[in-house]
Amino acid sequence: MARSVGSVEVNGYQIGPMMDLRGANLRGADLRGANLHRANLAQANLFEARLTGANLRGANLDLAQLASAILTEANLSGASTPEGGSGVRMAQ
């Protein structure tokens, strides 16, 4: 995935800061280094998504499926996360 300040398309969705991605199917998506600052990812399917180094600062992750998602070095400050973060890998 190309990295840029603006948005990019992944799995048919525009990915970028403050995007509304409620319920998006991003299963297995390569989101390494993506800027998802304040994005709404509530109820999104992020199963096995690669979010290494992603900016998820202030993102809404309520009820998102994060099982087996890779969040190594991702910025999650201020993000709402699923209770307990079950199944989330913070390191490889």
C-alpha positions, 0 to 999 in steps of 0.5 A: 500500500502506498503511503501518503498524507491523504487517503488511499484505497484498500479493499474498496474503502478509502482509508485516511484520517477521520474516515467513517469506516463503520462496519468495513471489511478490512480482514487481512488488509495491509494497513502498515503505517496507515494514518487512521487518526480519529477514524471511525472503525466501530464494528469493522472487521480487522481480523488478521489486519496488519496495522504495524506502525499505524496511527490510530490515535483517537480512533473509534474501535468499539466492537471492532474485530481485532482478533489476530490483528498485528498492532506492533508500534501502532499509536493507539493513544486516545483510541477506544478499544474493544474490552480487554483487547482479546486476540490482539498481537502487539508484537511479532 
